[in-house]
Amino acid sequence: MEAPQYVAARVQQALAEDERTHELGVRVDVRGDQIFLRGQVSGDGHRHAIGEVAGEAAPGLRVHNEITVVEVGEPGEDEHLD
C-alpha cells in the first residue's frame, strides 16, 4: 500500500495540472482509505470538479469534499492604507 503522503502529493499534483481544476489552494489529507479535501473555492462547479479529479487520482479511496464555496462579489471601493 502506498504511503499517505505520496497519495496526497499525487492528488495535489492532479488538482494543479488537470484542466478542469488548475487548483493549488486545496489541502489534501489522507487517512487510511479516505481523502479529505479542505479549502475555499469561488464556485460550486469548481468544488465538484475538485472532488472528481481527486477521486480519479486516487481510485479506491473515499473522497470527503469539505471544500467551502465563498461567494465572490463585485469589487468594492479601493482600500487605502495610510
C-alpha positions as CSV (number, residue, x, y, z in Angstrom):
1,M,0.0,0.0,0.0
2,E,1.2,3.5,-0.9
3,A,2.2,5.9,1.9
4,P,-0.4,8.5,2.6
5,Q,1.9,11.4,1.9
6,Y,2.6,10.0,-1.6
7,V,-1.2,9.7,-2.3
8,A,-1.8,13.2,-1.1
9,A,1.1,14.5,-3.3
10,R,-0.3,12.7,-6.3
11,V,-3.8,14.2,-5.7
12,Q,-2.4,17.7,-5.2
13,Q,-0.4,17.4,-8.4
14,A,-3.5,16.2,-10.3
15,L,-5.5,19.1,-8.9
16,A,-2.8,21.5,-10.1
17,E,-2.4,20.0,-13.6
18,D,-5.9,19.0,-14.5
19,E,-7.6,21.4,-16.9
20,R,-10.9,21.2,-15.0
21,T,-9.3,22.5,-11.8
22,H,-5.9,24.1,-12.0
23,E,-6.1,24.3,-8.2
24,L,-3.2,25.0,-5.9
25,G,-5.0,26.0,-2.7
26,V,-6.7,22.8,-1.6
27,R,-5.3,20.9,1.4
28,V,-5.3,17.2,0.9
29,D,-5.2,14.8,3.9
30,V,-5.1,11.1,3.5
31,R,-6.2,8.9,6.4
32,G,-6.4,5.2,5.8
33,D,-8.6,4.7,2.8
34,Q,-10.1,8.2,2.9
35,I,-9.1,11.5,1.4
36,F,-10.2,14.8,3.0
37,L,-10.2,17.9,0.8
38,R,-10.2,21.3,2.6
39,G,-10.0,24.8,1.3
40,Q,-12.1,27.5,-0.3
41,V,-13.2,28.0,-3.9
42,S,-15.4,30.5,-5.7
43,G,-18.0,28.2,-7.2
44,D,-19.9,25.0,-6.6
45,G,-19.0,23.7,-10.0
46,H,-15.3,24.1,-9.3
47,R,-15.8,22.4,-5.9
48,H,-17.4,19.4,-7.6
49,A,-14.7,19.2,-10.2
50,I,-12.0,19.1,-7.5
51,G,-13.8,16.1,-5.9
52,E,-13.9,14.3,-9.3
53,V,-10.3,14.9,-10.0
54,A,-9.2,13.8,-6.5
55,G,-11.3,10.6,-6.9
56,E,-9.7,9.8,-10.3
57,A,-6.2,10.4,-8.9
58,A,-6.7,8.0,-6.0
59,P,-9.2,5.3,-7.2
60,G,-10.5,3.1,-4.4
61,L,-10.3,5.8,-1.8
62,R,-13.3,7.5,-0.4
63,V,-13.3,11.3,-1.0
64,H,-14.6,13.7,1.6
65,N,-15.1,17.0,-0.1
66,E,-15.0,19.5,2.8
67,I,-14.2,22.5,0.5
68,T,-16.4,25.5,1.1
69,V,-17.7,27.8,-1.5
70,V,-17.2,31.5,-1.0
71,E,-19.2,34.0,-2.9
72,V,-17.1,36.4,-4.9
73,G,-19.0,39.7,-5.2
74,E,-18.3,42.7,-7.3
75,P,-15.1,44.5,-6.4
76,G,-15.9,47.3,-3.9
77,E,-14.1,50.5,-3.2
78,D,-10.3,50.5,-3.3
79,E,-8.8,50.1,0.1
80,H,-6.4,52.8,1.1
81,L,-3.8,52.2,3.7
82,D,-2.2,55.1,5.4
